[in-house]
């Protein structure tokens, strides 16, 4: 369900060759990583992309090509630099390594897990599914597309865990895997 790339407006810094190179000056580098983080989050939200891998900088044809490359100035983001940017994003909760215990693939938090939890609760309320047992498939692939369509299961689990802490959701084992029951505001 990704959106066509051509409708995204790239920031002017994307046309500056130094933007694609790790900078030796720490303060300049920190500003560049801040710009990259903003660009990655904005692009992911615009295209509804959830996963970014270091390999996306190594191969052409990925969903991320539009921002990881600029053929007009013959520049691309190199994997070690992308790896550094991802580590900074993880440290600031703008991303999370997925699967855990590796550093080459992240879930991009263009919405925080708290925001996803609220979206899940609002969706269940709006669709009349409070107190109903829902499979993860019911949520990620509903008959009528929603803002939760396609959300990765690890991110969905985080959202459910957040709701569970406030007694607004309960994980449930179902015949074909995992499910959840969502409740009205704290019970």
C-alpha positions as a Markdown table, in Angstrom:
| # | Residue | x | y | z |
|---|---|---|---|---|
| 1 | Unk | 0.0 | 0.0 | 0.0 |
| 2 | Unk | 2.9 | 2.4 | -0.5 |
| 3 | Unk | 2.3 | 5.8 | -2.1 |
| 4 | Unk | 4.0 | 6.7 | -5.4 |
| 5 | Unk | 7.4 | 8.3 | -4.7 |
| 6 | Unk | 7.0 | 11.2 | -7.1 |
| 7 | Unk | 4.7 | 13.2 | -4.9 |
| 8 | Unk | 7.2 | 13.7 | -2.1 |
| 9 | Unk | 8.9 | 17.1 | -1.9 |
| 10 | Unk | 12.6 | 16.7 | -1.2 |
| 11 | Unk | 14.3 | 19.3 | 1.0 |
| 12 | Unk | 16.9 | 21.6 | -0.7 |
| 13 | Unk | 19.6 | 20.0 | 1.5 |
| 14 | Unk | 19.1 | 16.8 | -0.5 |
| 15 | Unk | 20.9 | 18.5 | -3.4 |
| 16 | Unk | 24.0 | 19.4 | -1.4 |
| 17 | Unk | 26.8 | 16.8 | -2.0 |
| 18 | Unk | 28.1 | 17.0 | 1.6 |
| 19 | Unk | 24.7 | 15.8 | 2.9 |
| 20 | Unk | 25.5 | 12.3 | 1.6 |
| 21 | Unk | 28.9 | 12.1 | 3.3 |
| 22 | Unk | 29.6 | 11.6 | 7.0 |
| 23 | Unk | 31.2 | 14.9 | 8.3 |
| 24 | Unk | 34.4 | 15.0 | 10.3 |
| 25 | Unk | 33.2 | 18.0 | 12.5 |
| 26 | Unk | 30.9 | 16.5 | 15.3 |
| 27 | Unk | 28.5 | 19.5 | 15.4 |
| 28 | Unk | 28.1 | 19.6 | 11.6 |
| 29 | Unk | 27.6 | 15.8 | 11.7 |
| 30 | Unk | 25.0 | 16.1 | 14.4 |
| 31 | Unk | 23.0 | 18.6 | 12.3 |
| 32 | Unk | 23.3 | 16.4 | 9.2 |
| 33 | Unk | 22.0 | 13.4 | 11.1 |
| 34 | Unk | 19.1 | 15.5 | 12.5 |
| 35 | Unk | 18.2 | 16.4 | 8.9 |
| 36 | Unk | 18.5 | 12.8 | 7.7 |
| 37 | Unk | 16.3 | 11.7 | 10.6 |
| 38 | Unk | 13.6 | 14.3 | 9.7 |
| 39 | Unk | 13.9 | 13.3 | 6.0 |
| 40 | Unk | 13.6 | 9.6 | 6.8 |
| 41 | Unk | 10.6 | 10.0 | 9.1 |
| 42 | Unk | 8.8 | 12.4 | 6.7 |
| 43 | Unk | 9.4 | 10.1 | 3.8 |
| 44 | Unk | 8.3 | 7.0 | 5.7 |
| 45 | Unk | 5.1 | 8.7 | 6.8 |
| 46 | Unk | 4.4 | 10.0 | 3.3 |
| 47 | Unk | 5.0 | 6.6 | 1.7 |
| 48 | Unk | 3.7 | 4.5 | 4.6 |
| 49 | Unk | 7.1 | 2.7 | 4.8 |
| 50 | Unk | 7.9 | 0.9 | 8.1 |
| 51 | Unk | 11.2 | -0.9 | 7.5 |
| 52 | Unk | 14.6 | 0.6 | 6.5 |
| 53 | Unk | 17.6 | -1.7 | 6.0 |
| 54 | Unk | 21.2 | -0.8 | 5.6 |
| 55 | Unk | 21.0 | -2.9 | 2.4 |
| 56 | Unk | 18.6 | -0.3 | 1.0 |
| 57 | Unk | 21.7 | 1.9 | 0.6 |
| 58 | Unk | 23.6 | -0.8 | -1.2 |
| 59 | Unk | 21.1 | -1.8 | -3.8 |
| 60 | Unk | 19.0 | 0.2 | -6.3 |
| 61 | Unk | 15.3 | -0.3 | -6.7 |
| 62 | Unk | 14.3 | -0.1 | -3.1 |
| 63 | Unk | 11.3 | 2.0 | -1.8 |
| 64 | Unk | 13.9 | 4.3 | -0.3 |
| 65 | Unk | 15.9 | 5.1 | -3.5 |
| 66 | Unk | 14.3 | 8.6 | -3.8 |
| 67 | Unk | 15.9 | 9.8 | -0.6 |
| 68 | Unk | 19.0 | 7.6 | -0.4 |
| 69 | Unk | 20.2 | 8.6 | -3.9 |
| 70 | Unk | 20.5 | 11.8 | -5.9 |
| 71 | Unk | 21.5 | 11.0 | -9.4 |
| 72 | Unk | 21.4 | 14.7 | -10.4 |
| 73 | Unk | 24.5 | 15.3 | -8.3 |
| 74 | Unk | 25.8 | 11.7 | -8.6 |
| 75 | Unk | 25.5 | 11.0 | -4.8 |
| 76 | Unk | 24.2 | 8.2 | -2.7 |
| 77 | Unk | 24.2 | 7.5 | 1.0 |
| 78 | Unk | 26.8 | 4.8 | 1.8 |
| 79 | Unk | 25.9 | 1.9 | 4.1 |
| 80 | Unk | 28.2 | 2.8 | 6.9 |
| 81 | Unk | 26.7 | 6.3 | 7.1 |
| 82 | Unk | 23.2 | 4.9 | 7.0 |
| 83 | Unk | 24.1 | 2.5 | 9.7 |
| 84 | Unk | 25.3 | 5.4 | 11.9 |
| 85 | Unk | 22.1 | 7.4 | 11.2 |
| 86 | Unk | 20.0 | 4.4 | 12.1 |
| 87 | Unk | 21.9 | 4.0 | 15.4 |
| 88 | Unk | 21.2 | 7.6 | 16.3 |
| 89 | Unk | 17.5 | 7.2 | 15.3 |
| 90 | Unk | 17.3 | 4.1 | 17.6 |
| 91 | Unk | 19.0 | 6.0 | 20.5 |
| 92 | Unk | 16.4 | 8.7 | 20.2 |
| 93 | Unk | 13.4 | 6.3 | 19.8 |
| 94 | Unk | 12.8 | 7.4 | 16.2 |
| 95 | Unk | 13.4 | 3.8 | 15.2 |
| 96 | Unk | 13.9 | 0.4 | 16.8 |
| 97 | Unk | 16.1 | -2.5 | 15.6 |
| 98 | Unk | 13.9 | -5.2 | 14.1 |
| 99 | Unk | 14.5 | -8.0 | 14.7 |
| 100 | Unk | 16.2 | -7.1 | 17.9 |
| 101 | Unk | 19.9 | -8.0 | 18.6 |
| 102 | Unk | 21.0 | -6.9 | 15.1 |
| 103 | Unk | 21.9 | -3.4 | 13.7 |
| 104 | Unk | 21.1 | -3.6 | 10.0 |
| 105 | Unk | 17.3 | -3.2 | 9.9 |
| 106 | Unk | 14.9 | -0.9 | 11.8 |
| 107 | Unk | 11.3 | -0.2 | 12.2 |
| 108 | Unk | 10.9 | 3.5 | 11.5 |
| 109 | Unk | 8.8 | 5.2 | 14.1 |
| 110 | Unk | 7.1 | 7.9 | 11.9 |
| 111 | Unk | 4.4 | 7.5 | 14.5 |
| 112 | Unk | 5.6 | 6.6 | 18.0 |
| 113 | Unk | 4.3 | 3.4 | 19.6 |
| 114 | Unk | 2.2 | 5.6 | 21.9 |
| 115 | Unk | 0.6 | 7.2 | 18.8 |
| 116 | Unk | 0.0 | 3.7 | 17.3 |
| 117 | Unk | -1.6 | 2.6 | 20.5 |
| 118 | Unk | -4.0 | 5.6 | 20.4 |
| 119 | Unk | -4.8 | 4.9 | 16.7 |
| 120 | Unk | -5.5 | 1.3 | 17.5 |
| 121 | Unk | -7.9 | 2.2 | 20.4 |
| 122 | Unk | -9.6 | 4.9 | 18.3 |
| 123 | Unk | -10.0 | 2.4 | 15.4 |
| 124 | Unk | -11.5 | -0.3 | 17.6 |
| 125 | Unk | -13.9 | 2.3 | 19.1 |
| 126 | Unk | -14.9 | 3.8 | 15.8 |
| 127 | Unk | -15.5 | 0.4 | 14.2 |
| 128 | Unk | -17.5 | -0.9 | 17.1 |
| 129 | Unk | -15.0 | -3.6 | 18.0 |
| 130 | Unk | -14.4 | -2.9 | 21.7 |
| 131 | Unk | -14.6 | -6.0 | 23.8 |
| 132 | Unk | -14.3 | -8.2 | 20.6 |
| 133 | Unk | -11.5 | -10.6 | 20.2 |
| 134 | Unk | -9.5 | -9.5 | 17.1 |
| 135 | Unk | -6.7 | -11.4 | 15.5 |
| 136 | Unk | -3.6 | -9.5 | 14.4 |
| 137 | Unk | -4.7 | -10.2 | 10.8 |
| 138 | Unk | -8.1 | -8.5 | 11.6 |
| 139 | Unk | -6.2 | -5.4 | 12.5 |
| 140 | Unk | -3.4 | -5.3 | 9.9 |
| 141 | Unk | -5.6 | -6.4 | 7.0 |
| 142 | Unk | -9.1 | -5.2 | 7.7 |
| 143 | Unk | -11.9 | -5.5 | 5.1 |
| 144 | Unk | -12.0 | -1.7 | 5.0 |
| 145 | Unk | -8.5 | -0.1 | 4.8 |
| 146 | Unk | -7.5 | 1.8 | 7.9 |
| 147 | Unk | -4.5 | 3.7 | 9.2 |
| 148 | Unk | -3.5 | 0.4 | 10.8 |
| 149 | Unk | -3.4 | -1.5 | 7.5 |
| 150 | Unk | 0.0 | -3.0 | 7.0 |
| 151 | Unk | 1.4 | -2.1 | 10.4 |
| 152 | Unk | 4.2 | -4.5 | 11.2 |
| 153 | Unk | 3.4 | -7.1 | 13.9 |
| 154 | Unk | 6.3 | -6.0 | 16.3 |
| 155 | Unk | 4.9 | -2.4 | 16.2 |
| 156 | Unk | 1.4 | -3.7 | 16.7 |
| 157 | Unk | 2.6 | -5.7 | 19.8 |
| 158 | Unk | 4.2 | -2.5 | 21.2 |
| 159 | Unk | 0.9 | -0.6 | 20.8 |
| 160 | Unk | -1.0 | -3.4 | 22.4 |
| 161 | Unk | 1.5 | -3.5 | 25.3 |
| 162 | Unk | 1.0 | 0.2 | 25.8 |
| 163 | Unk | -2.8 | -0.2 | 25.9 |
| 164 | Unk | -2.4 | -3.2 | 28.3 |
| 165 | Unk | -0.5 | -1.1 | 30.8 |
| 166 | Unk | -3.6 | 1.2 | 31.1 |
| 167 | Unk | -6.1 | -1.7 | 31.1 |
| 168 | Unk | -7.3 | -0.8 | 27.6 |
| 169 | Unk | -6.3 | -4.1 | 25.9 |
| 170 | Unk | -5.6 | -7.7 | 26.7 |
| 171 | Unk | -3.5 | -10.1 | 24.6 |
| 172 | Unk | -5.3 | -13.3 | 23.9 |
| 173 | Unk | -4.1 | -16.6 | 22.4 |
| 174 | Unk | -6.4 | -17.6 | 19.5 |
| 175 | Unk | -6.5 | -20.7 | 17.4 |
| 176 | Unk | -4.3 | -19.3 | 14.6 |
| 177 | Unk | -1.9 | -17.2 | 16.7 |
| 178 | Unk | -2.3 | -14.1 | 18.7 |
| 179 | Unk | -5.2 | -11.8 | 19.3 |
| 180 | Unk | -6.3 | -8.9 | 21.4 |
| 181 | Unk | -9.4 | -7.6 | 23.1 |
| 182 | Unk | -9.6 | -3.8 | 23.3 |
| 183 | Unk | -11.6 | -2.2 | 26.1 |
| 184 | Unk | -13.1 | 1.2 | 26.5 |
| 185 | Unk | -11.0 | 3.6 | 28.7 |
| 186 | Unk | -9.4 | 1.8 | 31.7 |
| 187 | Unk | -11.6 | -0.9 | 33.3 |
